[in-house]
């Protein structure tokens, strides 16, 4: 199948990948833009994983105010250089993350930041609910683990479905920007305030 310039342009607009990468991905996926996006995302995620150990000492603090001042969010997103922190892509990521936090109210950025006592309390509650089903212990354990994974997906920022594209997690979105900009990026802290909460 011949890959025309418009197909490459469309894929490039959707992914931010280079022209030759887009052309190659379209050729390998026989012209399917959807499959080409998946292939580029997979390649980008692999490249992002390689950058994960690099130091992040620059970045931005972004804010988002919603509902006529009823909800406010601050997010700290770090990267390796000030040059990347000033790019439109990085700034858009920071804004999108702040908006996402306003909508999704995560308990923590990553799973390892959760209080172990909170996880244990959630596990005990899920076990009590599952026990009412009258299943054998080994089946109950699998049910509880499955439900706990779902809970992580709802309450941990990086594991949540991204509000602007539920087909991706927040971590996928961050890794996509890492792949595009070529630097490690870390969501360091998020704080969400809502009128009437916490008092």
C-alpha positions in Angstrom: 0.0 0.0 0.0 1.3 3.5 -0.8 1.5 5.9 2.0 0.6 9.5 0.9 1.8 12.7 2.5 -1.6 13.5 4.0 -1.7 10.2 6.0 1.8 11.0 7.4 0.7 14.6 8.2 -2.4 13.3 10.0 -0.4 10.8 12.0 2.2 13.3 12.9 -0.4 15.8 14.1 -1.9 13.1 16.3 1.3 11.8 17.8 4.0 14.4 17.5 6.4 11.7 16.1 8.9 12.4 13.4 8.0 12.2 9.7 10.1 9.1 9.0 8.8 7.3 12.2 5.2 8.1 11.0 5.9 6.8 7.5 7.5 3.6 8.8 4.6 3.0 11.3 2.0 3.5 8.6 3.8 1.1 6.2 4.1 -1.5 9.0 0.4 -1.1 9.8 -0.6 -1.2 6.1 -2.1 2.3 6.3 -4.1 1.8 9.5 -3.7 5.1 11.4 -5.1 3.5 14.6 -2.5 0.7 14.4 0.3 3.1 13.6 -0.6 5.3 16.6 -0.5 2.1 18.8 2.9 1.2 17.4 4.3 4.7 17.9 2.9 4.8 21.4 4.5 1.5 22.3 7.9 2.7 20.8 7.6 6.0 22.7 6.7 4.2 26.0 9.8 2.0 25.6 12.0 5.0 25.0 10.4 6.8 28.0 11.2 3.9 30.3 14.9 4.2 29.4 14.9 7.9 30.5 13.1 7.2 33.8 16.4 7.2 35.9 17.6 10.6 34.8 17.6 13.5 37.2 14.7 16.1 37.0 15.7 19.4 38.6 13.8 21.8 36.4 10.1 22.1 35.6 7.0 24.0 36.5 4.3 24.5 39.1 0.9 24.7 37.4 -2.5 25.7 38.7 -6.1 25.3 37.8 -9.1 26.9 39.3 -12.5 25.4 38.6 -16.2 26.1 39.4 -15.9 29.9 40.0 -13.2 29.3 42.6 -14.8 26.2 44.3 -11.9 23.9 43.4 -8.2 24.8 43.1 -5.2 22.6 42.1 -1.5 23.0 42.2 0.8 20.5 40.4 4.6 20.2 40.4 6.0 18.6 37.2 9.7 18.2 36.9 11.9 17.8 33.8 15.6 17.8 33.1 16.2 21.2 31.6 14.7 24.7 31.7 14.6 24.6 27.9 12.0 21.7 27.9 10.1 23.4 30.8 9.5 26.4 28.5 8.2 24.3 25.6 4.5 24.5 24.6 4.2 20.7 24.9 5.5 20.6 28.5 3.4 23.6 29.6 0.3 22.0 28.0 1.0 18.8 29.9 1.2 20.7 33.2 -2.1 22.5 32.5 -3.8 19.2 31.5 -2.5 17.4 34.6 -3.8 20.2 36.9 -7.2 20.1 35.1 -7.2 16.3 35.5 -6.5 16.5 39.2 -9.4 18.9 39.7 -11.7 16.4 38.0 -10.4 13.1 39.4 -9.2 14.0 43.0 -6.4 11.3 43.3 -5.2 10.3 46.7 -1.5 10.1 45.6 0.7 10.5 42.5 1.9 6.9 42.5 1.0 3.7 44.3 4.0 3.7 46.6 3.0 7.1 48.0 -0.2 5.6 49.5 -0.4 5.1 53.2 0.0 1.3 53.8 -2.7 1.5 56.5 -5.1 3.0 54.0 -4.4 0.1 51.5 -4.9 -2.4 54.3 -8.2 -0.9 55.3 -9.4 -0.9 51.7 -8.3 -4.6 51.4 -10.1 -5.6 54.6 -13.3 -3.8 53.4 -13.1 -5.5 50.0 -12.5 -8.9 51.7 -15.5 -8.4 53.9 -17.6 -7.6 50.8 -16.3 -10.5 48.9 -16.8 -13.0 51.8 -20.5 -12.5 51.5 -20.3 -14.2 48.1 -19.5 -17.5 49.8 -16.6 -18.5 47.5 -13.5 -20.5 48.5 -10.6 -18.5 50.1 -8.3 -18.7 47.1 -11.1 -17.3 44.8 -11.8 -14.6 47.3 -8.2 -13.5 47.3 -8.2 -13.2 43.5 -11.5 -11.2 43.6 -10.1 -8.8 46.2 -6.8 -8.4 44.3 -8.8 -7.5 41.1 -11.0 -5.0 43.0 -7.9 -3.5 44.7 -6.3 -3.0 41.2 -9.5 -1.2 40.1 -9.3 1.0 43.2 -5.7 1.9 42.4 -6.8 2.8 38.9 -9.4 5.1 40.4 -7.4 6.7 43.2 -3.7 6.8 42.0 -3.0 9.7 39.6 -0.6 7.9 37.3 -3.0 4.9 37.0 -6.2 6.9 36.4 -7.8 7.2 33.0 -6.8 10.6 31.5 -9.9 12.8 31.5 -9.2 14.1 28.0 -8.6 10.7 26.6 -9.9 7.7 28.7 -8.1 5.2 26.4 -4.9 6.4 28.0 -3.8 6.5 31.6 -2.1 9.6 33.0 1.2 7.7 33.0 0.7 7.0 29.3 0.2 10.7 28.6 3.3 11.6 30.6 5.4 9.0 28.8 4.1 10.2 25.4 5.4 13.7 26.2 8.7 12.2 27.4 9.1 10.3 24.1 8.3 13.5 22.2 10.6 15.9 24.1 13.4 13.4 24.8 13.7 14.2 28.5 12.6 12.4 31.7 9.5 14.0 33.2 8.1 13.4 36.7 4.9 14.4 38.4 6.3 15.2 41.8 3.4 16.6 43.8 -0.3 17.5 43.5 -2.5 19.3 45.9 -6.3 19.7 45.4 -8.4 22.1 47.4 -12.2 22.2 47.4 -14.5 24.5 49.3 -16.2 22.7 52.1 -13.7 19.8 52.2 -11.3 19.1 55.1 -13.0 21.2 57.7 
